[in-house]
Amino acid sequence: MPEDIPGEVLVMGAGTIGCFIGGSLAAAGVPVTFVGRPRVLDKLATHGLTLTDIDGNKLKLPAARLQLSEQVPPGAQPALVLLCVKSGATAEAAAELAFALPAGTTVVSLQNGISNCAAASLAGPSLNVRAGMVPYNVAEIGQGAFHRGTPGRLAAEDDAALRPWLDVFARAGVPLDLHADLVPVQWGKLMLNLNNPVNALSGLPLRDELMQRGYRRCFASLIEEALSILNVAGITPAQVAAVPAHRLPGLLRLPDWLFRIVAARMLRVDAKARSSMADDLALGRRTEIDSLSGEVVRLAQEHGLSAPRNARMVALLEAWPQSPRRWTARQLQDALGL
Ligand SMILES: NC(=O)c1ccc[n+]([C@@H]2O[C@H](COP(=O)([O-])OP(=O)(O)OC[C@H]3O[C@@H](n4cnc5c(N)ncnc54)[C@H](OP(=O)(O)O)[C@@H]3O)[C@@H](O)[C@H]2O)c1
């Protein structure tokens, strides 16, 4: 192990994000253990890991270089754990980590939403859990092949245990910034994630969906509702995309021809990229809607307000498995009262 690497990394939840970020670190010489399900580990054991990105980079890690495990290995002492399970699996994963790892082990939640860090701390009180944020979209594009389809830098809550990792993450091509308060950054990301349910219900790749003004109007109305509640709550979402959150609704409502010109950077998305919520629906898995629109609804309730459009999205996603269908932009606008 190169001298400047602070220790071993354990990826808890070797899925799309875990394989991409853990794989990038492993390719940079960090000893990484991938804890995951046989469905994913078998593919990695057969095909190794291939990582590509929108900037044209390509990395290949042969299977022989990957440490794969279905459980947290007994006696493991990672210097850093990357918690990469979906929100619904957070408590169980954190409890497993707390059971198997030394007290005080640093865990960064690389999950969407606002409450995963708190949920992991509650289920694994002996762990040093820090919130994190992944700004980009990663998709599984083949057997053991993962592709980062949008740009951005990782973010995490500042902690002394994370500072020695900054150079290593930068060298690995997954630069990480530390923030004294990650909550505005998490809400900034959540504003962008409010497109996930729109994208999932549209059944379209992200770029095709974003090129239809009707879907963008739905996305804009969800952001606007969330912003009005954040305003009452005294939270200013950080800028995570090329445009600050408060300017997004106006931009999204532009006519298609103008949006295509003005939002060229926003549309710097691979032609096939979809939200992982779309994949969850397709595979009959539980979605993270409760950690996205659900967070907006809860924040509204905490302040004696309501968030009817985000509440409607929660209801539509929860009802989807009983009546799966593709929503046209018009149908979705009608459902949101637009
Ligand atoms: N994908 C993206 O582009 C993206 C971007 C930014 C942020 N995120 C966030 O990153 C988080 C992870 O997303 P993802 O897309 O990487 O999810 P994912 O592909 O479903 O990966 C999570 C993996 O963890 C496994 N897992 C769950 N509990 C486990 C446990 N106790 N032990 C071992 N493995 C376990 C899951 O298996 P089972 O499902 O079979 O249990 C799944 O294979 C989410 O919060 C997501 O919102 C994703």
The ligand as a Gaussian input file, in Angstrom:
#p B3LYP/6-31G(d) Opt

LIG

0 1
 N      -26.742000       5.439000      -8.812000
 C      -26.533000       6.737000      -8.832000
 O      -26.310000       7.337000      -9.871000
 C      -26.522000       7.517000      -7.548000
 C      -26.028000       8.835000      -7.581000
 C      -25.966000       9.542000      -6.395000
 C      -26.373000       8.967000      -5.222000
 N      -26.858000       7.694000      -5.233000
 C      -27.283000       7.144000      -3.958000
 O      -26.358000       6.142000      -3.574000
 C      -27.023000       5.150000      -2.798000
 C      -26.766000       3.794000      -3.447000
 O      -27.353000       3.790000      -4.724000
 P      -26.967000       2.699000      -5.826000
 O      -27.603000       3.174000      -7.066000
 O      -25.514000       2.454000      -5.796000
 O      -27.758000       1.436000      -5.241000
 P      -27.602000      -0.096000      -5.653000
 O      -27.026000      -0.205000      -7.023000
 O      -28.892000      -0.752000      -5.347000
 O      -26.485000      -0.648000      -4.675000
 C      -26.686000      -1.001000      -3.341000
 C      -26.270000      -2.447000      -3.180000
 O      -26.150000      -2.743000      -1.800000
 C      -26.703000      -4.019000      -1.565000
 N      -27.002000      -4.160000      -0.137000
 C      -28.087000      -3.689000       0.545000
 N      -27.955000      -4.022000       1.852000
 C      -26.807000      -4.696000       1.975000
 C      -26.145000      -5.290000       3.081000
 N      -26.650000      -5.246000       4.312000
 N      -24.974000      -5.928000       2.856000
 C      -24.445000      -5.982000       1.614000
 N      -25.024000      -5.438000       0.527000
 C      -26.186000      -4.787000       0.717000
 C      -27.914000      -4.035000      -2.457000
 O      -28.400000      -5.338000      -2.650000
 P      -30.008000      -5.626000      -2.568000
 O      -30.683000      -4.494000      -3.280000
 O      -30.125000      -6.927000      -3.275000
 O      -30.341000      -5.685000      -1.121000
 C      -27.326000      -3.434000      -3.730000
 O      -26.677000      -4.411000      -4.505000
 C      -28.508000       5.544000      -2.803000
 O      -28.833000       6.261000      -1.646000
 C      -28.618000       6.440000      -4.021000
 O      -29.667000       7.377000      -3.927000
 C      -26.938000       6.960000      -6.359000

